[in-house]
């Protein structure tokens, strides 16, 4: 004890270090941008007091109605001093109006549902597979150059977000054009699956289709939202001949559209009537997923039944299709500005119906269907190429029928 100067109170107290006040201050986060350190000239005076950059509101004001995202370089906010930019950002030596025009053009070609906030130079985007992300433009220096384009993911598939993000950032730099993905062959035509039927348990296509629909109904009847979404995803795959066999796709499609006893189409119709919830109340967007997947199932099923030749007779005899399904599809088309991706799926359904059913054409003509579809086509020409094409087909079908 004495060797280590311990054993008495006075000695112990004399060895205690003198405590000093320590202040922990927030240091600015340093992040190396793509162009290297120092490429963004961040102003140091008055920038931290700019609270408008960090204000979170539920309102999305300043929505652009033009084809081009109208952004002025002198109106861009500078990058805040203590704001760490996402890795998914680029610095572009170009005028802000040109950069914004390139981005709005590629979003239209990719058919990404977009709302623009001109005042804040923001864009709120949602892809067809419900990936949500934001695009924000900043001024990289006091002169407004370079223009900083930042893309932030909010929700959805990471792989799908990366594809969209790369396309947006490359287009902002004026690089390669959008490549349209080729339609995949049916899964049953793959060489790697040749001979699989010989080793699988024997079953008929009708049995496979019924088993798939029964399993989907088990998931849809649960109270868990993720299970319901999984069931709708499975049903959409079962009605798509790319992800299942063509025979199974046709059989399941007929069960969805023409059979009232299983309750599938009534449940899908209830999901299409769900309203958008606020992002704070429903951050996962379950209501939007259920609605979009339901419209997608109807689009797939009606297309298969139309090509099979059974849809025309069903429309003549089935009152539910006339009084329930057609008004739901038309209401979705009329709500195109708020639900653009859903309106695109509804137009796909109407393309199948108007191509083979005179009953559908009469109902749409008497319900101002041409005006609603023309408005959807005009909206698609500005913001959504796929919507423009599908709505245009519907308009042509109606006009050709109305012409003498």
C-alpha positions as CSV (number, residue, x, y, z in Angstrom):
1,X,0.0,0.0,0.0
2,X,2.8,2.4,0.9
3,X,4.7,1.5,-2.3
4,X,1.8,2.7,-4.4
5,X,1.2,5.8,-2.2
6,X,-2.1,4.3,-0.9
7,X,-3.4,3.8,2.6
8,X,-4.2,7.2,3.9
9,X,-7.0,9.5,2.9
10,X,-4.7,12.5,2.3
11,X,-2.5,10.5,0.0
12,X,-5.5,9.2,-2.0
13,X,-6.9,12.7,-2.4
14,X,-3.6,14.1,-3.5
15,X,-3.4,11.6,-6.4
16,X,-6.9,12.5,-7.8
17,X,-6.7,14.4,-11.1
18,X,-8.0,17.9,-11.2
19,X,-11.4,17.9,-13.0
20,X,-12.0,20.6,-15.6
21,X,-15.1,21.6,-17.5
22,X,-15.4,20.1,-20.9
23,X,-17.7,21.4,-23.6
24,X,-18.7,19.1,-26.4
25,X,-19.5,21.1,-29.5
26,X,-21.0,19.9,-32.7
27,X,-18.4,19.8,-35.5
28,X,-19.4,20.0,-39.1
29,X,-19.6,16.7,-40.8
30,X,-17.1,16.4,-43.6
31,X,-18.1,14.4,-46.6
32,X,-16.1,13.9,-49.7
33,X,-18.3,14.7,-52.7
34,X,-17.9,13.0,-56.0
35,X,-15.7,15.8,-57.4
36,X,-13.4,15.7,-54.5
37,X,-13.0,17.9,-51.4
38,X,-13.5,21.6,-52.1
39,X,-15.5,21.2,-55.3
40,X,-18.6,22.6,-53.6
41,X,-18.0,26.1,-52.3
42,X,-20.1,26.2,-49.2
43,X,-20.9,29.7,-47.9
44,X,-20.1,30.1,-44.2
45,X,-22.1,33.1,-43.3
46,X,-25.8,33.0,-42.5
47,X,-26.3,29.5,-44.0
48,X,-26.9,27.7,-40.7
49,X,-29.8,30.1,-40.0
50,X,-31.6,29.1,-43.1
51,X,-34.3,26.8,-41.6
52,X,-36.4,26.6,-44.7
53,X,-34.2,23.8,-46.0
54,X,-35.1,21.6,-43.1
55,X,-38.8,22.4,-42.8
56,X,-40.9,19.2,-43.0
57,X,-44.5,19.8,-44.0
58,X,-47.2,17.6,-45.3
59,X,-48.2,20.0,-48.1
60,X,-46.6,19.7,-51.5
61,X,-47.0,23.2,-53.0
62,X,-45.7,24.7,-56.2
63,X,-46.5,21.7,-58.4
64,X,-45.5,22.2,-62.0
65,X,-48.0,21.6,-64.7
66,X,-45.7,22.0,-67.6
67,X,-43.7,19.3,-69.4
68,X,-40.4,20.7,-68.2
69,X,-39.4,21.2,-64.6
70,X,-39.1,25.0,-64.6
71,X,-36.1,25.8,-62.2
72,X,-34.1,29.0,-62.2
73,X,-30.4,28.8,-61.2
74,X,-30.6,32.1,-59.2
75,X,-33.4,30.6,-57.1
76,X,-31.6,27.5,-56.0
77,X,-30.7,27.3,-52.3
78,X,-27.1,26.6,-51.5
79,X,-25.9,23.4,-49.8
80,X,-26.1,23.9,-46.1
81,X,-22.8,23.9,-44.2
82,X,-23.7,21.1,-41.8
83,X,-25.8,19.1,-44.3
84,X,-24.2,15.7,-45.3
85,X,-25.2,15.1,-48.9
86,X,-26.2,11.6,-49.9
87,X,-23.8,9.4,-51.8
88,X,-26.4,9.4,-54.6
89,X,-25.6,12.9,-55.7
90,X,-23.8,14.6,-58.6
91,X,-22.2,18.0,-59.3
92,X,-23.0,19.2,-62.7
93,X,-21.4,22.3,-64.4
94,X,-24.5,23.3,-66.3
95,X,-27.4,25.7,-66.1
96,X,-30.1,24.6,-63.5
97,X,-32.9,24.9,-66.0
98,X,-31.2,22.5,-68.4
99,X,-30.4,20.0,-65.7
100,X,-34.1,20.1,-64.5
101,X,-35.3,19.7,-68.0
102,X,-33.2,16.6,-68.5
103,X,-34.4,15.1,-65.3
104,X,-38.1,15.8,-66.1
105,X,-37.6,14.3,-69.5
106,X,-36.1,11.0,-68.2
107,X,-38.8,10.7,-65.6
108,X,-41.4,10.9,-68.3
109,X,-39.6,8.3,-70.4
110,X,-39.3,6.0,-67.4
111,X,-43.0,6.6,-66.6
112,X,-42.2,7.5,-63.0
113,X,-45.1,9.2,-61.3
114,X,-43.7,12.7,-60.3
115,X,-44.8,15.8,-58.6
116,X,-42.7,18.9,-58.8
117,X,-42.2,21.7,-56.2
118,X,-40.8,24.6,-58.3
119,X,-40.2,26.9,-55.3
120,X,-38.0,24.4,-53.5
121,X,-36.5,22.7,-56.6
122,X,-37.8,19.3,-55.4
123,X,-39.4,16.4,-57.1
124,X,-41.4,13.7,-55.4
125,X,-41.2,10.4,-57.4
126,X,-42.8,7.0,-57.3
127,X,-42.0,4.2,-59.7
128,X,-44.5,1.6,-61.1
129,X,-43.2,-0.9,-58.4
130,X,-43.9,1.6,-55.7
131,X,-40.4,2.8,-55.0
132,X,-40.5,6.3,-53.5
133,X,-37.6,8.8,-53.7
134,X,-37.0,12.5,-53.8
135,X,-34.8,14.7,-56.1
136,X,-33.5,18.0,-54.8
137,X,-31.4,20.6,-56.7
138,X,-28.9,22.8,-54.8
139,X,-26.5,25.6,-55.8
140,X,-22.9,24.3,-55.2
141,X,-21.5,27.8,-54.9
142,X,-22.5,31.5,-54.6
143,X,-22.6,31.8,-58.3
144,X,-25.0,28.9,-58.6
145,X,-22.5,26.5,-60.1
146,X,-22.1,23.7,-60.0
147,X,-25.7,22.4,-59.8
148,X,-25.9,19.7,-57.1
149,X,-28.4,17.0,-57.9
150,X,-29.3,14.8,-54.8
151,X,-31.5,11.7,-54.9
152,X,-32.9,10.3,-51.7
153,X,-34.6,7.0,-51.3
154,X,-37.7,7.0,-49.1
155,X,-39.1,3.4,-49.4
156,X,-39.2,0.4,-51.6
157,X,-36.9,-2.0,-53.3
158,X,-33.2,-1.0,-53.2
159,X,-32.3,-2.6,-56.5
160,X,-35.2,-0.8,-58.3
161,X,-34.2,2.5,-56.6
162,X,-30.6,2.1,-57.8
163,X,-31.7,1.6,-61.4
164,X,-33.9,4.6,-61.3
165,X,-31.3,6.7,-59.5
166,X,-28.6,5.9,-62.0
167,X,-30.9,6.8,-64.9
168,X,-31.8,10.1,-63.3
169,X,-28.2,11.1,-62.5
170,X,-26.9,10.1,-65.8
171,X,-29.6,12.0,-67.6
172,X,-28.9,15.0,-65.4
173,X,-25.3,14.9,-66.7
174,X,-26.5,14.6,-70.3
175,X,-25.3,11.0,-70.7
176,X,-26.8,7.9,-72.2
177,X,-30.5,7.7,-73.1
178,X,-33.0,5.5,-71.4
179,X,-32.9,1.9,-72.5
180,X,-36.3,0.1,-72.7
181,X,-36.1,-3.3,-71.1
182,X,-37.0,-6.2,-73.4
183,X,-40.0,-8.3,-72.5
184,X,-38.9,-11.6,-71.0
185,X,-40.0,-14.9,-72.5
186,X,-42.5,-17.0,-70.6
187,X,-40.9,-18.9,-67.7
188,X,-42.1,-22.2,-69.2
189,X,-40.0,-21.6,-72.3
190,X,-36.7,-21.5,-70.5
191,X,-34.3,-24.2,-71.5
192,X,-33.1,-24.8,-68.0
193,X,-36.6,-25.9,-67.0
194,X,-37.0,-28.5,-69.8
195,X,-37.9,-31.8,-68.4
196,X,-38.9,-30.6,-64.9
197,X,-42.5,-31.8,-65.4
198,X,-41.2,-35.3,-65.6
199,X,-39.9,-35.3,-62.1
200,X,-42.7,-33.2,-60.4
201,X,-45.8,-34.8,-58.9
202,X,-48.5,-35.2,-61.5
203,X,-51.3,-32.6,-61.4
204,X,-53.6,-31.0,-63.8
205,X,-53.4,-27.2,-64.7
206,X,-56.8,-26.8,-63.1
207,X,-55.6,-28.2,-59.9
208,X,-52.5,-26.0,-59.9
209,X,-54.6,-22.9,-60.6
210,X,-57.1,-23.7,-57.9
211,X,-54.4,-24.4,-55.4
212,X,-52.7,-21.1,-56.2
213,X,-56.0,-19.1,-55.8
214,X,-56.8,-20.9,-52.5
215,X,-53.4,-20.0,-51.1
216,X,-53.9,-16.4,-52.2
217,X,-57.3,-16.2,-50.5
218,X,-55.7,-17.5,-47.2
219,X,-53.3,-14.6,-47.3
220,X,-55.9,-12.0,-48.3
221,X,-58.2,-13.0,-45.4
222,X,-55.6,-12.4,-42.8
223,X,-55.5,-9.1,-40.8
224,X,-51.7,-8.6,-41.3
225,X,-51.0,-6.0,-44.0
226,X,-47.7,-7.6,-45.1
227,X,-49.5,-10.9,-45.7
228,X,-52.2,-9.3,-47.7
229,X,-49.6,-7.5,-49.9
230,X,-47.8,-10.8,-50.4
231,X,-51.0,-12.5,-51.5
232,X,-51.7,-9.7,-54.0
233,X,-48.1,-10.1,-55.3
234,X,-48.6,-13.8,-55.8
235,X,-51.9,-13.3,-57.5
236,X,-50.3,-10.8,-59.9
237,X,-47.6,-13.3,-60.7
238,X,-50.3,-16.1,-61.3
239,X,-52.0,-13.9,-63.9
240,X,-48.8,-13.1,-65.7
241,X,-47.6,-15.7,-68.3
242,X,-44.0,-14.4,-67.9
243,X,-43.9,-15.6,-64.2
244,X,-46.1,-18.7,-64.6
245,X,-47.2,-21.0,-67.4
246,X,-49.6,-19.5,-70.0
247,X,-52.2,-22.2,-69.1
248,X,-52.1,-21.3,-65.4
249,X,-52.3,-17.6,-66.2
250,X,-55.5,-18.0,-68.3
251,X,-57.2,-20.3,-65.7
252,X,-56.4,-18.0,-62.8
253,X,-57.5,-14.9,-64.8
254,X,-60.9,-16.5,-65.5
255,X,-61.2,-17.3,-61.7
256,X,-60.5,-13.6,-60.9
257,X,-62.7,-12.0,-63.5
258,X,-65.6,-14.4,-64.1
259,X,-66.1,-16.4,-61.0
260,X,-68.1,-14.7,-58.3
261,X,-68.2,-17.7,-55.9
262,X,-64.6,-17.4,-54.7
263,X,-64.9,-13.8,-53.7
264,X,-61.5,-12.8,-55.3
265,X,-62.8,-10.0,-57.5
266,X,-64.9,-8.4,-54.7
267,X,-61.9,-8.3,-52.4
268,X,-59.8,-6.8,-55.1
269,X,-62.4,-4.1,-55.7
270,X,-62.4,-3.2,-52.0
271,X,-58.6,-2.7,-52.2
272,X,-58.9,-0.4,-55.2
273,X,-61.2,1.9,-53.2
274,X,-58.5,2.5,-50.5
275,X,-57.4,6.1,-50.2
276,X,-53.8,7.4,-49.9
277,X,-52.7,7.8,-46.3
278,X,-50.4,10.5,-45.0
279,X,-46.7,9.4,-45.1
280,X,-46.4,10.0,-41.3
281,X,-49.5,7.9,-40.6
282,X,-48.6,5.1,-43.1
283,X,-44.8,5.3,-43.8
284,X,-44.8,1.9,-45.5
285,X,-47.7,2.9,-47.9
286,X,-49.6,-0.3,-47.4
287,X,-52.9,1.2,-48.7
288,X,-51.2,2.4,-51.9
289,X,-49.5,-1.0,-52.4
290,X,-52.8,-2.9,-52.0
291,X,-54.6,-0.6,-54.4
292,X,-51.9,-0.6,-57.1
293,X,-51.4,-4.4,-56.9
294,X,-55.2,-4.9,-57.3
295,X,-55.3,-2.7,-60.4
296,X,-52.4,-4.7,-61.7
297,X,-54.1,-8.0,-61.2
298,X,-57.2,-6.7,-63.0
299,X,-55.0,-5.5,-65.9
300,X,-53.3,-8.9,-66.2
301,X,-56.5,-10.9,-65.9
302,X,-58.6,-8.9,-68.3
303,X,-55.8,-9.0,-70.9
304,X,-55.6,-12.8,-70.7
305,X,-59.4,-13.2,-70.9
306,X,-59.6,-10.8,-73.8
307,X,-56.9,-12.7,-75.8
308,X,-58.7,-16.0,-74.9
309,X,-62.0,-14.7,-76.4
310,X,-64.0,-15.3,-73.3
311,X,-64.2,-11.7,-72.1
312,X,-66.8,-10.5,-74.6
313,X,-69.4,-13.0,-73.5
314,X,-68.7,-12.4,-69.9
315,X,-69.3,-8.7,-70.3
316,X,-72.7,-9.3,-71.9
317,X,-73.9,-11.5,-69.1
318,X,-72.2,-10.4,-65.9
319,X,-73.9,-7.5,-64.2
320,X,-71.0,-7.1,-61.7
321,X,-68.5,-6.3,-64.5
322,X,-70.8,-3.6,-65.9
323,X,-72.0,-1.9,-62.7
324,X,-69.0,-2.3,-60.5
325,X,-65.7,-2.9,-62.4
326,X,-66.2,-0.4,-65.2
327,X,-67.1,2.6,-62.9
328,X,-64.1,1.8,-60.7
329,X,-61.7,1.8,-63.6
330,X,-63.1,5.0,-65.0
331,X,-63.0,6.8,-61.6
332,X,-59.3,5.8,-61.3
333,X,-58.6,7.3,-64.7
334,X,-60.4,10.5,-63.7
335,X,-58.1,10.7,-60.7
336,X,-55.0,10.5,-62.9
337,X,-53.2,13.5,-61.4
338,X,-53.1,11.9,-57.9
339,X,-52.7,8.3,-58.8
340,X,-50.9,8.2,-62.1
341,X,-49.5,4.7,-61.9
342,X,-52.9,3.3,-60.9
343,X,-54.5,5.2,-63.8
344,X,-52.0,3.5,-66.1
345,X,-53.1,0.0,-64.9
346,X,-56.8,1.1,-65.2
347,X,-56.2,2.2,-68.8
348,X,-54.6,-1.2,-69.6
349,X,-57.7,-2.9,-68.3
350,X,-59.9,-0.6,-70.4
351,X,-57.8,-1.4,-73.5
352,X,-58.6,-5.0,-73.1
353,X,-62.3,-4.3,-72.5
354,X,-62.8,-1.9,-75.3
355,X,-61.0,-4.1,-77.8
356,X,-63.5,-6.9,-77.5
357,X,-66.7,-5.7,-75.7
358,X,-69.3,-3.4,-77.2
359,X,-71.0,-3.2,-73.8
360,X,-67.9,-1.5,-72.4
361,X,-67.8,1.0,-75.2
362,X,-71.4,1.9,-74.7
363,X,-70.9,2.3,-70.9
364,X,-67.9,4.5,-71.4
365,X,-69.6,6.7,-74.0
366,X,-72.5,7.3,-71.7
367,X,-70.2,8.1,-68.7
368,X,-67.9,10.8,-70.3
369,X,-65.3,8.1,-70.8
370,X,-63.7,9.8,-73.9
371,X,-63.1,13.0,-72.0
372,X,-61.6,11.3,-69.0
373,X,-59.3,9.2,-71.2
374,X,-58.3,12.2,-73.3
375,X,-57.3,14.1,-70.1
376,X,-55.3,11.0,-69.0
377,X,-53.6,10.9,-72.4
378,X,-52.7,14.6,-72.2
379,X,-51.3,14.1,-68.6
380,X,-49.3,11.1,-69.8
381,X,-47.8,13.1,-72.7
382,X,-46.3,15.5,-70.1
383,X,-45.3,13.1,-67.3
384,X,-45.9,9.4,-68.1
385,X,-45.2,7.8,-71.5
386,X,-46.8,4.5,-70.8
387,X,-50.0,6.1,-69.6
388,X,-50.1,8.2,-72.7
389,X,-49.8,5.1,-74.9
390,X,-52.5,3.1,-73.1
391,X,-55.0,6.0,-72.8
392,X,-54.5,6.7,-76.5
393,X,-55.4,3.2,-77.4
394,X,-58.6,3.4,-75.4
395,X,-59.5,6.7,-77.1
396,X,-58.9,5.2,-80.5
397,X,-61.1,2.2,-79.7
398,X,-63.9,4.5,-78.6
399,X,-63.6,6.9,-81.5
400,X,-63.5,4.1,-84.1
401,X,-66.6,2.6,-82.6
402,X,-68.4,6.0,-82.5
403,X,-67.5,6.8,-86.1
404,X,-70.1,5.9,-88.8
